[in-house]
Amino acid sequence: MEKLKSAVPEALKQEIWKSTPTELPSTCSSLLDFFHHLPQFHQMVKDLTDPAMALCCKDQSAALEAKLKGNECFSKGDYPNALLSYSQALRLAPVDIDDMEKNPLAVLYVNRASALQKMGLLLECLRDCSRALRLSPHYAKAWFRRGKANISLGKFEDAIRDLNISLKAEISSSGKRQIEAELNIALDKHKGMGSSGKKPNQNISEVPDEPDQVKLQCLFKTTKGRGMFCVDGVSEASLVHKEDPYAADLSHNYPHLSPESKLEMHIYSIILVHCLQHFYTTELPISGIVISKLVILLSQIQVNSMAIVRMQAPEVRGSVYEPGNALTSSLEQVKVGQVVYVAGSLFNHSCRPNIHAYFLSRTLYLQATEYILAGSELELSYGPQVGQWDFKDRQQLLEDRYSFTCQCTGCSELNVSDLVINAYRCTKPNCLGVILDSTIARYEKQKLKLLLDAPAVYSSSPHKQIDRLKGANINEVARRIFVSDYELEPQHCLVCGSYRDLEASCAATSQVESFCKRLQDAIASNEVPNNILQDALRCTDLLRTILHPYNKRIAEVEDNLAQAFCLVGELQAALDHCKASIQILEKLYDPNHIAIGNELIKFASLQILVGDSAASDSMSRITAIFSRYYGSHADDTYPFLRHLKASQDVDKRFTFHPVVSSKN
């Protein structure tokens, strides 16, 4: 890509950098003509479309290595990473393997189907099983896996058919017993449905499959990451026709792209159309108009696509009262796909959203997280939120990814979170005032100016700001911050004006961070030596003298200490540090924010282990928060919740018995 970019003449670059959507056909045609006379371009296209070339990433040994890594992740219950490894193996595996009873590609598809099934992505599981069966029609495990998925989907007739075929193809007696058990389940459920059972509208094997994407996957390397462009029945009409449903009048950000991004979009689209033409020779002519439509389409995908995420948490085996089952590691969102929802893309962004988006399989659900007045706008988060990042980082991400300047309430009104999230502590004892560095102060001055210049805009809801400031116990900041002649001076306390040398403070925190990193590495290895833990405690005390008490970095270090103490068996200490982390986060987020719910899951699991009777109160709060964000799907999204709720039911019948902790 860099070589192609550097080969483009400067005059043509300038033309592309300044181009508008209406000028795209002209600039695309000019660049296309230039590339047609460039041998380097034709060699790249050949490399991308030739299965024997290295750019297609075909490597049998690397595919086997990825498969083994997937098997290891699967055995540990780490299904998202198993899915990624199996997908990588499928991309690397050579396609010209002689057909046999168990085609290696078919095995990989079934392995990936197993991971998908564990993650609740049943339609994707069915599709992978069907791919495996097209390669190996007598592969018993593929029929069996597809049958189990059909049972989960309520397609019992299809399940009975698949399991019967699997039974005939299976050789081992143990395998036959397993299939018979699932077959009996399908028969019983189908019998119970009687004549009212619904017949599926379409067999999964008849669903159009996407073409081989291996040769296209390396085309889209942007400065922000990688992407995949899926193609199914591409034609000139589908790219050009104004009423094409895929265009769907989705917004795009082409006029706001940086000059370099515009050039990259041109090059990606020209390479893509050549690769597509290799597979759809008679349907897709190469022209400036077609390429310009691809540029706009890629821009639409960039702006409107949403990441499908799943929550990853450790799979718990055994009693919740066993110390090894305490959930002290952070719940993690894992991206499993990127897709465009036409209706979902119409919602605007807010860093303080009033609706929450989540996914079950490929279905997008939107849940209101607060009472919304009739006529008010429904807003979701495109990623960054107040409490998660500060104002400047949110602005930067939204500008880079979506090409707009956010002016939501979180970004146009002063709030405690943006002031304290990365702030320093006042040098005066007992003063909770905030000291900002020059960058944060500059951004906060922008909001203050907006607030003072347009008081009417904010007069309708001043109580929200005052309440949030009071909740943070820095009332004096609230008083001073609304005085029109007050300046947000960097390196000076907003309350008392005391000065802090931020250069020296940054140097001190940098030294502390090395010890915190050692603690994180020890936690990752599941072995925390006492000297590392003691060093981390001393460093945390030092951080508290430098950073503001509500600085998010302190919350992160407290969370790490909670994990470390749990690993060494000091459960009460782990509980105390977990509580300290939550108390800070409650100042940054709304107390009923989902981020607080995630942390409370850790807290409640530790409370149960130490025999704290207040665990039931924590569970009630967790249930309320997760119901607020996920409605009736909370347990499906967070399986660990079911585990904790089961322990709560036990608590109602029995007395807690604290777990005896011991030092490592």
N, C-alpha and C positions, 0 to 999 in steps of 0.2 A: 504493500500500500504506500509506504513512504517513498519508495523508488518511483512509483507511478506519479505521486503528487509532485515530486521534485522535477519530473520530466515535463510537466505542463508548462507551456510558455507563460511568462509573467503577464502579458497582455490578456491572455485567456483567463488566467487566474483572477485578474482584476474584474473582468466581465462577469465571472461566476460569483465573486464575492459581493458584487453590487446588485445581483439579479433579484427580481421579484417573481412571484408565481406566474404572472403573465409572460415573463421573459424566459421561463424555463425551457419551452420547446426549442428556442433559438440557442441558448447556452448548452443544452444537452446535445443538440445536433453538432455544434462546433466542437465540443469535446469528443463526441463520437467519431467525427471525421479525423481528428488528430490521432486518436487511439488506433484507428484502422490502418494508419501508416506507421505505427510503432511496433516493431517486432517484439519488444518486451511485453506489451499488452497481450498479444496473441499467444505468447509462451505461457503467461499466467492463466489464461482461459484454458489452454490445453492441459496444464497441470491440474486445474480444478476439475476438469471433466474426464480426465483419463484415470480409470480405476487403479492403474498400475503405478501412478505417481505418488510420491510421498505426501503431497499436500492433501490427499484424500485420507491420510492418517491410517492406512491399512497396515496393521502390524499384529500378526497372530500371537506372538509372545506377550506383547503389551496387552492384548485383549484378554489373554489368560490371566495375567497379573491383575487386571481390573476385576475380572470375574471372582478371583480368589479373595480380593479385598471386599467385594460385595458379599460373598459368603460369610466372611468374618463379621462384617457389620450386621448382617441378618441374624447370625447366631447370638449377637449381643443385644438384639432388639432395637438396633439403630437403623430403622427401616428407611428414613429419608436418605441417609448416606449410602445405604445398600442400593437404593433406587438410582442414585447418581452413578455409583460404580458400575452397575449392570448396564446403564445407558451408555456409559463410556466404553464398556466392552463391546456393546453392539455397534458403536461407531467405528471401533478399531478392527473388529473381526472381518477378515476377508469374506467377500460374498461368493466367490467362486469355489465353494467347498462341495465336493461330491455329495449327493443326497444319500443318506443312510437312515437306519432306523431311528437314530437319535441325532439329528442334525445339530451341530454345535450352536448354530444361531437359534434353533428352536429351543434348546436348553436355556440359553440366555433369555429368550422371551418369556419362558415359563418362570425362570427365577425372578425376573422383573415383575411378572404378574403376581407372584407371591408377595413381594414387597408392596405392590400397589394395593393388594387385598388387605394386608395388615394395616395400611394407612387409610382404609375406607374408600379408596378410589376404585370402585367396583366396575364401572364402565370401561375404564382404562385397563383394568385387569382382564376383562372379557376380550378386549381388542387385542391385547398381547397374546392371549391364549389362541385366538383365531389366527394370528400371524404364525405362531408356532405350528399349528395344525396344517397350514398351507405348505409349510416346509416339510413336516413329518406327519402325514395323515394318521399314522397308527401310534402316535406318541400318547401312551396311556396317561401320563402325568398331566399333559395339557388338557385332555378331556376331563380328567378329574378336577383340576383346578378351575376349569370353566364351569363345571357342574356345581362346585361349591359356591362360586360367585353368583350363579343363577339362583341358587337357594336364597342367598342373602338379598337378592333383588326381588324375590317373590315370583320368579319365572320358573315354576316347578315343573311344567311340562318339558321345558328346555333342559332343566337340570336332570330330570329322569332320563332323557335321551342321552345327554352327555355322559352321565355316570354309567349307563348300560354299555355304551361303547367303550368306556374306560375299563369296565369290568372284563369285557371280552379281550381287550388288548393287554391287560395286566398279567404278569407271569408269576410273581411271588405271592405266596399265600398270605403274608402279612399285609401286602398291598391290597389284595382282594378283600380282606376283612375290613380294612379302612374304607374302601369304596362302598362295600355293602352297608356299612353303618351310615354313611352319608346318603346312600340311596334310600334307605328306610326312612330317614328324616324327610327327604323330598317326597316320598310316597305318602307318608302320614300327613304332611302339610297340604299336599295336593288333594288328598281325600277329604281333609277338613274343610277345604274351600268349597267343595261340591261344585255345582254348576255355575256358581257366582264368580269363580276364579277368573281373573282377567288374563287374557292371552296377550303376550307382547305384540306390539305393533310391527316390530321389525326384528328379525334375527340379527344378532350382533355380527355374524359372519357376512351379512349382506351390507353392513355399513361401509361406505366408501373409505378406503384406507389412504393415508397420505403417501405420496411417492417417496422414493429414497432421498433422504435429506443430507446424506453424508457429504456429498460434494458441494453443498451450499453452506455448510455450517461455519466455514472459516471466512465467509465473505464479510460478515458484519462484525467488525472489531472497531468499536468506537472508543472514545476517551473515557467513557463511563462504564464499559463492560461489553459483554457479548450478547448476541441475540440470535434467534432462529427465525427464518422466514419460511412458512409452510405453504406449499403450492398444491393445488388440486384443481385440475381442469382449467389452467390458465389460458386465456385467449386474449386477442387484442380487444375484443368487445368488452371483456370483463375488466379491462384496465381503462378504457377510454369512454365507454358509454356513460352518459350523465346519470342514468337511472339505475346504475349498477348498485345492488344492495350492499356490496362490500364498501363502497364509498360512503354511503349512509350519511352524507353531510357532516361527517365528523370534522371537528376543528383540527387545524394543524399549526405548526409554529415556524414554518419556513421563513417568513419575513424577519423573524427574531433570532434566527440561528447566527452563530458566529461565522465569519468568513471561512475559517477552516472547516467547520461543520458542513457548510454548503458545498464546498469542494468534495469532501468525503462522501456526502450524499450522492453527488453526481457520479463519482467513480463507483461506489457500491452498486448503484442502479444500472450502470452500463455493464459491469461485470455480471450482475445478476441476470440481466436480460439475455446475455450471451449464453450463460449456463442454462437458462430455461429453454432457450431456442434449441439447445443441444438435445433436449428431451421432447420438445413440442415444436418440431421443425415447421410443420405446416400451419400451425395455429398462431404463432407469435412472431410476427415480423419485427425486425429491429429498426426503430426509427426514433427521432427526437421526441415525437409526441408520446410514444409508449414509455420511453425512459423518463420523460417529465412526469408522467402519471405515477410511475414507480417512486420518484422522488417525493411526491406529495403523499403517496400511500405510506412510505416509510416514516414520513414526518407525522402522519396521522397515528400510526402505530406507536411512535415514540411518545406522543402526547396523551393518547387515550388508553394505552394498555394498562392493565392492572396485574399485579403480582398475586398469583394464587399461593397462599401460605398455609402451612399446617403447624400446629404447636407440637414441639418435640419435648417430651419429658421422659425421664427414666421409667422403664417398665418395672413395676413393683411385683415381686414374688414373695409370698409369705405374709406374716403378720405385720401390721402397721407398727406394732410395739417393738419390732426389731430395729436396733440403731441403724443398720445398713439401709433401711427403707425410709429414712428421713430425707425429704426432698430439700436439700440446701443448695443445690446447684440451680442456676437460673433456668427458667423455662425459655425455650428458644423458638423463635419463628423461623421455619425453614421454607424457602421458596421452592415450590415444585413445578411452577409453570408461569407463563406470561400470556395473557389473553385480553382481547378487546370485547367488552360488553357494551353494546350500543346504548342501551338505556343507562347503564351504570356510569358511562363516561359523561353523562349530562350533569352530574352533580358537581358543584363547585367545591373548592378546597377551603378548609379553615384549619388553622393551627389549634383552635378550640372547637372541634367538631361537635355537632349535636346528633349525629348518627354514626353507627359503627358498621363497617363492612366485614363480613367473614364468609368462608366458603365451606360447603359440604360437598365433597367430590368436586364437580365443575360448576355447581350451582352457587350463584352469588346471592347472599342474604344481606339485607340492610335492616338494622335495628335502631330505633330511636333510643338515645341514652339519657334523655331528659324530656320534660314537658315542653312541647313546642307550640307556640301560639298559631292559630289559624292564619294563613297568609305569610308566615315566616318561611325563610329559605331553609331547606335541608342541606346541610353541609357535612362532607366527610373529609378525612385527612388523606392527603396523597402520600403521606409518609411522616414528615416532621410534625411534632406537636409541642405545645407549651409544656415545659417540665422535662421534656425529653432532650431538647437542644435549646441553646440560647437563640436570641432573635437573629443575630448575624448569620449563624450557621443554617437556620431555617431558610432565611432569605436566599443564601447562596445556593442551597440545594434546589430550591424551587426555580430559581433563575436558570441554573445549569440544566436541569432536567426538563422543565416545562416552559421556560422562557417567559415567566411573568413575575412581577413584583407583588408579593402577598400584602394585602391591606385588610386582612381579617381583624377581628377585635383583639386577638392575641398579639398581632404585629403592629397595631395602630394605637393601642392603649398601653400605658405603663402598667406593669404587673410585677409582683414580688419575684416570681420565678425567674424572669429575665434579668432582674437585678442581682439575685444572689447565687444563681446556678454555678457561675464561675468566679464569684467575687472573693475578695480578700477580707480578712478580719481587721477591725479597727485596733490600733495600737493602745488605745485607752482602755484600761480595765473596766469590765462590766458594761461596755458600750456595744450594742448589737448593730451599730451602723455598718453600712456597706462601703467598701472601697473598690472602685472599678479601674480596670486598665484603660488605656486610651482608646482602644478599638471599641470595646463595649460601651464606653462613655459616649463615643461619637454616635453610635447607633441609637442609644437611648435618648440622646439629645434630639434626634430626628423625630422620635415619637413624642417627646415633650413639646416640641415646636408645633407638631400637628395637633396635639391636645389643646394647646393654648390658643392656636389660631382658629380652631373650630369648636368652641365650647358647646355649641348647641347640639352637635352631633353626639356628644357624650353625656349630656345632661339627662338623657332618658334613663341611663343606667349607672349613675355614679355610685350607687350603693354596692354594686358588684366589686368595684375597685377598692372601696373603703373596707368592705368586709374581708376581702382577700388580704389586704394589708394588715388589718387587725389580727387576722388568723395567724399571721407570721410573727406576731409579737414585736413588730418594729413600727409602732405607731408614729414615732417621731419622723421616720422616713416618709410616712404617709403625709404628715403635716407639712414637712419641708418641700416635698416633691410637687405639691400643687401650688406653690408660691411662684408667681409668674417671673420674678426677677432672680430666681434661684438657678445657679449654674451647676451642672453635673460635672464637677472637676475630677479628672482622673487622678489617682493616687491620694485623694483626700476623702475622708469619711463624709458621707452624705448627712450624718447627724451632727457630729461635733467638729468636723473639719480637720481632724488629726491627720498627719501625713504619714504615709508608709512608703519606704523605698522598695518599689516593686521589682527592680532589677535584682536586688539582694534576695528578695522573697522568692523570685523565680528560681534563682540559683539554689536556694535551700530546698525547695520542693523537688527540683531535679535530682538532688542527691537522695532524697527520701524515696523517690519513685523506683530507684534501683532495688531497694529492699522490698518494696511492694511487688515488683516483678518477680523477685525470687520466691515470694510467698505464692503468687499465682502459679508459677512453674511447679512448686511443690504440691499444690492442690491438684494440678493436672496429673501428677504422677501418683496420686493417692497416698503419699507419704510425706508428712510434715514434721521435719526435725524440730526439736524444742528450741534450738538457737535461732532458727529462721522465724519461728512464731514469736519469740520474745523480741527479736529485732523489729518485726512488723508492728508489734504493740507500741514500742518506743517511737517508731516513725509515725504512727497514727497520732500519738500525743503531740508530736512536733507539728504535724499537719494542722491540728486543731488550733495551734497558736498562730498559724499563718493564714489559713483559709477561713472564710466566713463559716459559721456553724451550720449554715444551710447549703454550703457548697456541695454539689453533687459528687465530687470526687471523694469526699469524706464518707458519703453513703456507700459508694462502691467499695472503699477499703473496709468499712464495717461489714459489708456483705461477704467479702473475702475472708475476714476473720471468723465470721460465723461458720463458713464452710470448713475452715481449718480446724476450729475447735471441735466441730462435729466429727471430723476425721480422727482426731486424737482421743475422742471419747468424753470431752468436757462439754456435755450437753447444755448445762445451765449457762455456761459462758457463751456457747453458740447462740442460745436463745436471747441473751442480753444484747449481743452484737447485732443480731437480726432485728431486734426491736429498735435499736438505735438507728439502723439504716432506714427502717420504715418511717420513723419519726421525721427524718430529714426529707424523705420523698413525699410525705404528706404536705410539706410546705411548698413543694415544687409542683405537684399535681393536685387536682381535686381529690379529696380524701376518698371519694368513691370511684376514682379512675381505675381502669383495668390494670394499669401498672401496679397500683397498690394491691389489687386482688392477687396478682401473680406473686408478690412478695409475701402476702398473708398466707398463701399456701405453704411456703417454707416455714413461716412462723408457727402455723397451726400444727404442722407435722412434728416440730420440735416440742411444742407444748404437750402434745400427746405422749411423746417419749419421756418427758420429765414428770409426767403426771400432773400437769397444771389444769385445774378444773376450769379455767377460763378458756380452754380450747373450744368449748361449745359456743362461746360468744364469738370467737374468731371465725368458727365455721358458719355461724349465722350471717356474719358480715360478708364472708367469702361468697356464700350462696346468693346474697342480695346483689353483690357487685357483678357476679358472672351472669346472673339472670338479667341484669340491666343491659349487659352487652351482648349476650348470646341467647336470651330467651329460653325456650324449651330445649335448645340444642347445646346448652352449657356442658352437660355430661359427655356428649358426643365429641365436643371439641377438646375437652380436658378430661381424658379418662382417669387421671389421678384424682379428680374430684370424687368420683365414685368410691375410690379407695378410702378417702378421708371421711366421706359421709358414712361409709360402713363402720368406720372406727367410732364415729359419733354415736351411732346406734348402739354399739357395744358399750359405750360410756354411759348410756342411759340405764343399762341393766347391771353394770358392774362398777366397782370403785377403781379409780386409777391406781396403778402400782408404779411408782417412779422407777425408771431404769437407773441402775447404779452405774455411774461413769467412772472411768479410770484414765489416768494419763498414759500417753503412749511412751 
